[in-house]
């Protein structure tokens, strides 16, 4: 475990945020987003190179950075990391469970050890993070936990059985913990942000056993869109936030017509995950399932050319109150004008 915060500048109360899987992808973009708000951000991940890159970006964005090398699949390491954060930065305000690992592969080609590892990181990592956060938040009666989920927490697709299983489990676990907090009248917010397809490095660093390189099923969004949603969810009491119209469409369709969606997933979700452009996959390339990648891979994957920088659905979701007020005002003005003309 390493890390020492940079406390340059005048002392002031900053929001303390912990992000697992904060060295790359959505976690990296989220760390920068909170840093831009002036937060003290602790990033938890295994790779020293990625953590160093995250620290630089957080500090450049105006935040205080703390990097901790930790494997979230180890409950003791997560607990020690939480202690370290509070010793150096103060009480944790927001804990974001974002770490993930996966295997892109037909189920029958995944070994038991691979499936176990992907489940421990993606699902149990969120359990251990939630436990460490609640141990500190419950006595204080305040705090927010954000679970970074996916449309695949509702709708399973082929070639991602390990990831889908972990995200389904995360959703059930989160609902159960939320119910317990409500029962005990503990005012801690626990929310889940369900994401669409994003341009992150997981499609390059994740283990796969496919004839082509894996890709997200389009449309694809930039990780900064997810970061905006996660930061918003951390400051608003909302049970779930769906990010991107594909998530809304997929989840609603699954709830209403699960059989049809399953058949579509079998047909479209297979070839749709194959990147047929560029070179074939290197069978000897490193992946991050059991060991971290020894380089800083940043927030973005290789899909910048097609990734969207914004989501209309997310904008509508985040501005629902203002939109409702605008509609109400328009109705009142319309009635008033009609009455004057009449």
N, C-alpha and C positions, 0 to 999 in steps of 0.2 A: 504494500500500500504506500503510495507516494502522494505528494501534493502539498503545496503551501500557497495560500492566497496572496495575490498582489493587492495590498491595501493602500495604493497610491491615492492621493487626493484627500479632501477633508472627510473626517469620520461622520457618517450619517447612517440612519436606519435604512438598510436595504432589504428587499425581499430576498429570502434565502430559498433557492430552488435546487432540487436534486433531479438529475436526468440520467436514468440508466440507458446504456447504449448511446451515450452522448458524444462519442468520438466520430460518428459518421452518419450519413443519411438524414432521415427525419430528425433524429436526436440532435445532430450537429446543427441543423438549421434552427431547431427550437432553442438550443442553447444561445445562439446568436440573437434570436428574437428577444429572449428575456434580457440578455445583456444590453440590448438597445434601450430597454426600459430602466436600465440602471441596477439590475438585480445582481446579487452574488450567486453565481451558478457553479454547482458542483457536478462534474461530469464523471460518471462511473462507466468504465469499460476495461477490457483486458489489454489492449495494445498501447504501448507507450508512445509510439509514433503518432497514432491518431489522437491520443490525449494531448500531446504537445501541440498539435495543430489546432485542436479545439481551444486550448488555453489562449493561444495567440489571437484567434478570432474573437473570443469573448472579451479579451482585454482591449483589442482594437475597437470593439463595438461599444466600449464604455462600461463594461461590467467587471466584477471581481471574479476571478477564476480559481477553481480548486479542482485538480485532477486526481482521481483515485483509481489505481489499478485494482480491479476486482472482477471476479467471476460471479455473476448474479445467480448462477446455479448452485452456489455454495451459501447456505443461509448464514453461516457464521461470518463469512466475508462481508455480506451485505449488512449485517448488524454492526460489525466493526466500522464499516464505512459510514454508517449513520452516526455513530459516536464521533468519528473523526470530523464529520461535517459540522456537527453542533459544537464541538470543542473549538473549531477554528472560525466558523462563520456565525454561529448563534442558532437559535431555534429554527427548525425547518418549517417554512410556510407552505411549500408546494413540493410534492413528490410525484415525478412522472415516470411511470413504468413503460419504457420504450424498447428495451433490449430484446433482440430476437435472433434466432438461428433457424435454418431450415435445410431441407433437402428437396430439390426439384427432381422428382423421380416417380415412376410408377411404384405403387405401394409394395409390390412383390419384390422389387429390386432394392428396397431399403433394409439395411441390417438392423437387428434389435438395438445395437449400441447407437447407431445413427438416429433412430427414432427416439430413443431415450434422451439423447443429448439435445436434440431439437426441442423436445417437450420440456426438459428441465430449464433450458434457457428462456424459452418464449413464455411458457405457462408458469412453471414454478418460480422463475425469476420475478414475475409480477406478484406472485404470492409472497415471496420473501421480502420484496420491496414494500408491499402493502403492510406486512407485519411490522417491519422496522419503522415505517412511518407512523403507524397507529400507536405503537408503544410510546412514542413521544408526543403525538398529537392529542390522544385521548385525555391524558392528565391535564393538558392545557385547555381542552375544550375548543380547539380551533385547528384549522389546517385544511388542505385540499389535496386529494390524490387523483391523478389523471391516468387512466389506463389507455394506452394507445392500441386501439383495435383495428378492425378491418371489416370491409363488406364480407370477407370470408369468415367472420364470426357468426354470420347468418346463412351464408350461401357457400357451400363447399364446391370446389372444382377439382378436376383430376390433376394429377402430378404434384399436388400440394397437400397430401393427406396429413403429414406431420404438422405443417403450419396451420391448416384449417382446424385440426383437432385441438391444437393449443389455443387458438383464438376463440373457438366455441367454449372451451373450458374456462378461459379468462372471463368471458361474458357471464357464464353461470356463477362463477366465484364472486365476481363483482356484484351481481344482483343479490347474492346471499349476504355479503358483508354489508351492503347498503341497508338491507332489511334489518340487520342486527343493530346498526347505528341508529336507525329510526326507532326501533323498539326501545333502545336504551336512552333515547332522546339526547344523543351526542351530536352537536352541531358541526360535524366534520363532513365536508362535501366529498363524495367519491363519484367520479364521472367517467364515462368511456367515450372516446372519440373514434368513430368508425371511418376509416380512410378508404379512398379509392386506390387506383394504381398510381404509383409515384416513381419519379426518376431518381432512384437511389442506387448506391453501389451494390446492393444485395444481389443483383442479377449478375454481377461479376465476381463477388467474393463468396457467394453461397455455394455449397456443394450441389452438384447436379449430375444426373446420369441420363442425359438426353442426347439425341443425335444432333441437336443444334444448341446454340447458346440460349438460355432462357431470357424472356422479356416479359414486362408487364402487359396485360391485355389492354389495348387502347380503349378510351383516351387516357393519356398520361399527364399528370400534373407535376410541377416542380415542388421540391420539399418545402420551400418557403410557404406554400399554400397550406400545407399541413401544420407548419409552425404557427402560422397566424391562428388557425383553428384551435390548436392546443393551448396557446397563450390565452385566447378568449375564454375557452372552457375552464381554465384554471381560475378565472376571476368572475364567473357567472354560475349561479346555481342551476345547472341543467343536467338532467339524468344522462342523456346521451346527445352527442352532436354528430350528425352525418355530414361528411365532407365530400362534395362533388355529386352532381346529378346521377352519375352511374351508381353510386351507393344507394341513393334514394330509390332509384328504379329497381335495382337488384334486390334490396331488402323487402320492399313492398311486394314485388312480384313473388318472392320466395314465400312470404307470409300468406299470400292469396292463392298462388298456384305452384306449390312446391314440386309437383310431379313434372310439370312443363319446364320449370327452371332447371330441374335435374337433367332432363333430356337435352336441353339447350347447352348446359355445361358440358355434357359428354361430347356434344358435337363441336361446339365452338371453343370451349375452354381447353381443348387439347392442342390443336395446331396453332391457336391464338397465342400460345406461350412460347412458340418457337421463333427465334430471330434468324431468319434465313438470309439476312444480309451479312456481308463481311466474312471473315475467316471462320472455319469450323472450330469448335471448341478444342482447347488443348487438354488432353487427358492428364497431363502432369502439372497442370496449374495448381497453385495453392488455394485453399479455401479456409474459411474461418470457423468451421463447425467445432473442431476440437482445440485449435490453436489460433490466436489472433494473427491477422495479416500484418506483416512487419513493414508497413508503410502507411502514410497518411493519405486516405482515399477521399476525404472531404465529404460534402453533403450530396453532391450530384453524381448520378450515374452517367451512362453513355448516350442518353436519350434527350439531350438538350434540344436537338433540332425539332423534336415533335412534342415536347412537353409544354403544357400550358402554364402561364404565369399567374392565372387567376381562375376562380370558379364563380360563375354567376350564382349558382345554388348556395354556395357558402356566403356570398355577400348578402343574399336575401335572408338567409338564416340569421346572420349576425345583426341585421338591421330590421328584423321583423317588427319590433316595437315602433320604430320610426315610420315604417311603411304603414302600419295599422293606423297610427296617428294621422299620417298624411291622407289616407283614404277617408278617415272620419271627417277631417277638415274639408276635404273635397265634397263630401256628401252634404255637410252643413252649408257650405257656400252655395252648392247647387240648389239646395232647397230654398235658401234665402233669395237667390237670384230668381228662381221660379216664382216665389211669392211676390217679389217686387214687380216682375213682368205681368203676373196675373192681376 
